[in-house]
Amino acid sequence: MTDMHRMTGSGGTAAWVSAIVTVLLLCIAPDIYSGSPRVLSVSVNQETITVFPDSCIGVIVCHLADEDNDSLIVSIQISSDGGSSWMVPFQSNFFMKLTPGTHSIPFTVQGQHGDNCVAKVTVWDKLETSDHSRRIPARGYSYLMGSKNGFEDERPVHQTAFTYDFWMDTTEITAAQFLQFKPDWIPEHLGMHYYKKNHPIDNCFYHWAIRYCNWRSILDGLDTCYSELPEKSENYRDYLHVVCDMSKNGWRLPTEAEWEYACRAGSMTRFYFGNDSSRLGDFAWYWTNFDDTIHGVAEKKPNLFGLYDLYGLMLEITQDWYDSNYYEIAPLFDPTGPASYPANELSDDPFRVQRGGFFRSNAKDIYSSRRMPNFSSARHPQAFRCVRTISE
């Protein structure tokens, strides 16, 4: 991950030797390490690992240093083959915020990893930021997508992995940003008194969102992702066969796998801040606190990746067609949803996946794994945020 402050270490004897060498280097030439956070040592005590038939638990001990002595973003990965291959723990947070110092981090992994279990720790002072987007560290990471405690279409819980990092907007596209692309857009029928300053785009069609993505790509000198767009049509059916080339470096809508990964930010709990819904008001505008007003973006707390309003405020459009059974066949790497839109028994207007809920949603509808179908022709109350693939 270029331009991101990080250092990794591996467990076992090699890790302790590396730690001793690192400490000696710090004593001899401290300027070598000035400025960047670093991992001084990482170990997994094999004697403390408990092995079960389908998993094992253990503890990583790591020592972190940082010149600024502020909070760090830390990720952990586990290897059972001495570092040849890596996996993230399941049923454990694998991204977290820690202060410099020594930490004992419990982990749970699938499979039996007791014989040669080593750990790798990666640390960032902060994730790379460009304009109002954040680089999401996804390449080489995986997570358990879905929920066994949620709705039926969130099952089966399945492993999802990425072969690339991606940029993601920290907020939903605002009305002010959208007006630069479509200056004649004014949601007059809602009344502007209903909105607060810096409010997100609302009443947004899918085809407006993807046209915005192409427009923004051209503005930024990037390759456009969407092709086969009709020239001027406002009919949703004319956009059912639009092609999205995710290998391009331009802006596009997130897949729902990207959205959930970025939302979770390494968490395996119902919400990215834990399981206690009483804390939701600190992070989201939703039914309990929205006060009959559409609030501005970034007024609530962000998740660990620095992304705002993933819960509540506005429904967020994803790139994927909705199929309630898709998780049964979803591939491990880089899933993009069904290849074509499934038949909709209720209408000839096929469903797309929306995520995150909106300002009138209850807490039961705005947790990390919640999937919501909505018609391709749907407009209100939905917004979007853009992502783009980082292939190097």
Number of C-alpha atoms within 10 A of each C-alpha: 15 7 7 16 17 19 15 16 21 23 27 17 13 14 20 17 11 17 19 13 13 16 13 12 14 15 10 10 10 11 10 10 15 13 12 17 26 25 23 23 26 28 25 26 15 17 9 11 19 15 17 13 8 9 15 18 20 22 19 21 18 22 17 22 20 21 12 12 13 12 16 21 19 21 22 24 24 26 21 18 13 16 16 7 11 19 20 26 24 19 15 18 22 24 21 18 14 16 15 19 13 15 15 14 16 13 21 19 21 17 14 18 22 21 13 15 22 28 27 26 27 19 27 20 21 18 19 17 16 11 7 12 20 21 23 25 21 20 16 15 21 24 28 21 23 26 20 13 11 16 14 13 21 21 19 18 17 18 16 20 23 20 15 18 20 22 21 28 22 25 22 28 22 19 20 15 15 18 13 12 15 14 10 8 14 15 13 7 6 11 9 12 8 11 15 13 13 17 20 27 24 24 18 21 20 24 22 15 22 25 18 22 24 20 16 19 19 14 9 11 10 16 15 22 21 19 14 12 16 13 7 7 11 13 11 15 14 15 18 17 13 14 12 16 14 20 12 17 19 25 28 30 26 26 21 25 25 24 24 23 25 25 27 26 24 26 24 24 18 21 22 23 18 12 13 10 13 8 12 24 18 12 21 28 29 25 17 14 14 18 12 12 14 24 21 20 21 19 14 16 15 20 19 21 23 21 22 23 27 31 28 28 31 32 27 27 29 27 20 22 26 26 20 17 14 16 20 13 12 18 15 13 14 17 18 18 23 16 8 12 17 14 12 13 8 7 9 11 18 21 22 24 23 26 28 27 30 26 25 20 20 14 19 11 21 25 26 26 32 20 25 20 16 19 19 21 19 16 15 12 18 24 26 28 25 24 25 25 19 20 13 8
